[in-house]
Amino acid sequence: MYELTAKDGGWGGGVWSRQDKNGEEQGLKISVQNADKMFTDLAESVFGIIRDDKD
């Protein structure tokens, strides 16, 4: 789905990747990476709490 372009039927979703005026990468790719990191951090915290409770 991230390979779709406007030629594929007027798809107007988020931009997968682009650089902002400061040269930093922005777009849906970064949002997905940020969400993945937040989920991973949260999961690790929950697992840590569970391990602590078992001790």
Residue pairs with C-beta under 8 A, 6 or more apart in sequence:
2 16
2 28
2 29
4 11
4 13
5 11
6 12
13 28
14 27
14 28
14 31
15 26
15 27
15 28
16 27
16 28
16 29
17 25
17 26
17 27
17 28
17 29
17 30
18 25
18 26
18 27
19 25
19 26
20 26
